[in-house]
Each structure stands twice: as C-alpha cells, then as structure tokens.
Amino acid sequence: MKEKLEMLKLYNGVTSVCSVKVRIGLAEIGLDYEDQRLDIQKGDQFDPDYMKLNPAAVVPTLIDDGLVLVESSLILEYLDQTYNQNRLMPVDRAKAVAARHWLLRCLAIHAAVNTLTHSTVNRKRHLASKTPQEIEAMIARKPDPVSQMKRKDLYANGLKSPYVSQALMHLRSAFADMGKVLSEGDWVTGPEFGIADIALISYIDRLERLGFRGLWLDTEPRVADWLASMQSRQSYQVEVQSKIPAQMAEAQLRDGSEFWSELEDRWRASA
Ligand SMILES: N[C@@H](CCC(=O)N[C@@H](CS)C(=O)NCC(=O)O)C(=O)O
C-alpha cells in the first residue's frame, strides 16, 4: 500500500454526479481530502489553470502527490488499489470482470443522466435566465465539439432530442441488468458491497433527485431497495446528503418533476 505523503486534493462540483461518486469512494475507504470546490454552473471548470489539469474542462480531478487523475471510475479504482488493498474489487475473477464492466458502462450511464438533466431542468433554467447568444457562448466554451453539438440539441429540443432516445436505451438496459444481479445478492456484484455499487449510486440518485424514480420503481423494484441501502450508508450521508443544500435539492426535485409526465410517455413509448 502506498504511503500517503500529502493530502489528496479533489477538484469537484457539489452536485456533480461523477464528483459525488469519487467523494463516496473516498469516504468508504476512509480517506481525507482537500476539497477544491468548483462551481460548474458558473464555469469554474474553464479556468485555464484548471484546464491544464483537466483539458476536457470537467470535474472531478484528483491530485495525489503530484499525480493528476481524471475520469471518476478510474479515480475510484486507483484509490482502491493504492490505499485500500483492492478491498472494493471482488476477489472472484468473474465478479471482478463484472465490476470493471460496470465501471466502463458508467460512461454511457453518465451520458444518459447528463442528457436527462440538461434536456429538462438545466434547459428550463438556462432558457429562462439567458439570451440565445449567452447560451451559445456558454456552450462554445466546451472544448469538445461533439459535446457542444449534443448540448445545443438538448437545449433546442428538450425531451424531444434524439439523445433522449439513446439515454433511455442505455438506462433501460442498465436497470434490467441491475435488477437481474440484485436478484442474486444485495449488491451489484454479489453479497459484498463493492466498487460497482459506489460507481453507480450517484447516477441513480440524481435521477431520483430529479423526480424520475418511475424509470425503475415498478419494473425493477430491487433497484429501489438497493438505492435506499446505498443512501443509508454513512458515506452517502456525509458526502451527499449533508453537502447538497436543501434548497438546491428542493428546487431540483420541483423542477424535474414537471417533466416526469412527458418523460414517462417517452419511456413507455420506447419500451
Ligand atoms: N467521464 C467523466 C465525465 C466528467 C463530466 O462530464 N463531469 C461533469 C460533471 S458530472 C462536468 O464537469 N461538466 C461540466 C460541463 O459540462 O461543463 C468522469 O466520469 O469523470
């Protein structure tokens, strides 16, 4: 196990799903960290100094003793390997592969949750508070032209965007697979809590915070039970529940719930 020479530094956003994922991982392992909070609504991620660390201009970024790490799933695995003797990774070969598969799937699941967040509450807020030119300028700051294209489409078309169809397809298969594995054990890779549970919690939690729990409640009730177990862990309470201001959480739920009926129609139509 590596000796920790200096405090880990985590650049993160308070509600950002991939930041939450790493913060929960740090708490589960029992690692302290220096909390470098970025306001991604304001655009702190585009600061040129920050972009030297994370050229994609996204959070999170972890600094460990001069080593710069990006990508939340990789950061989780690095922390487990370096400071936790791989205790969050299943020992069983097949279960370890399954855990890594979930870490990879997080890229698509992240994109899906990002789509549902931006096509609903974020779109509504930006359209209400910014001119079309301001929205265009905000999107133009994103370094990746494909991300720009996606964001433009979500703000133009909301839940009618084709990216929403893609998001629902990935979520449907993720929930079905979660339901299946959760019928075999309490956690995503079996009877032991592990890295795949930490990797997935923030995404499902965000959907619930948007008022979209109908995406799994009736069809995959085991996902709801798993989410409740995750939310009762101390790591979640400390790193999510107590850090997201109540007012912010209430506004997200109120705004998101307005879109549930339209989203539900799309969800049923795409089944
Ligand atoms: N695959 C990356 C995704 C990182 C990402 O997109 N982060 C979001 C917050 S969850 C972000 O920083 N967004 C800022 C923006 O879109 O400008 C990871 O898991 O770390």
The ligand as an SDF file (V2000), in Angstrom:
LIG
                    3D

 20 19  0  0  0  0  0  0  0  0999 V2000
  -16.4680   10.6270  -17.7900 N   0  0  0  0  0  0  0  0  0  0  0  0
  -16.1510   11.7460  -16.9310 C   0  0  0  0  0  0  0  0  0  0  0  0
  -17.2680   12.7570  -17.0570 C   0  0  0  0  0  0  0  0  0  0  0  0
  -16.9170   14.0700  -16.3940 C   0  0  0  0  0  0  0  0  0  0  0  0
  -18.0560   15.0820  -16.5330 C   0  0  0  0  0  0  0  0  0  0  0  0
  -18.6870   15.1890  -17.5960 O   0  0  0  0  0  0  0  0  0  0  0  0
  -18.2660   15.8790  -15.4670 N   0  0  0  0  0  0  0  0  0  0  0  0
  -19.3510   16.8410  -15.4490 C   0  0  0  0  0  0  0  0  0  0  0  0
  -19.9850   16.8970  -14.0700 C   0  0  0  0  0  0  0  0  0  0  0  0
  -20.6290   15.3140  -13.5670 S   0  0  0  0  0  0  0  0  0  0  0  0
  -18.7950   18.2340  -15.7190 C   0  0  0  0  0  0  0  0  0  0  0  0
  -17.7550   18.5920  -15.2100 O   0  0  0  0  0  0  0  0  0  0  0  0
  -19.4990   19.0350  -16.5140 N   0  0  0  0  0  0  0  0  0  0  0  0
  -19.1080   20.3800  -16.7810 C   0  0  0  0  0  0  0  0  0  0  0  0
  -19.5970   20.8760  -18.1060 C   0  0  0  0  0  0  0  0  0  0  0  0
  -20.3250   20.1460  -18.7880 O   0  0  0  0  0  0  0  0  0  0  0  0
  -19.2230   21.9950  -18.4660 O   0  0  0  0  0  0  0  0  0  0  0  0
  -15.9580   11.2360  -15.4880 C   0  0  0  0  0  0  0  0  0  0  0  0
  -16.6140   10.2480  -15.1130 O   0  0  0  0  0  0  0  0  0  0  0  0
  -15.1490   11.8010  -14.7430 O   0  0  0  0  0  0  0  0  0  0  0  0
  1  2  1  0
  2  3  1  0
  2 18  1  0
  3  4  1  0
  4  5  1  0
  5  6  2  0
  5  7  1  0
  7  8  1  0
  8  9  1  0
  8 11  1  0
  9 10  1  0
 11 12  2  0
 11 13  1  0
 13 14  1  0
 14 15  1  0
 15 16  2  0
 15 17  1  0
 18 19  2  0
 18 20  1  0
M  END
$$$$
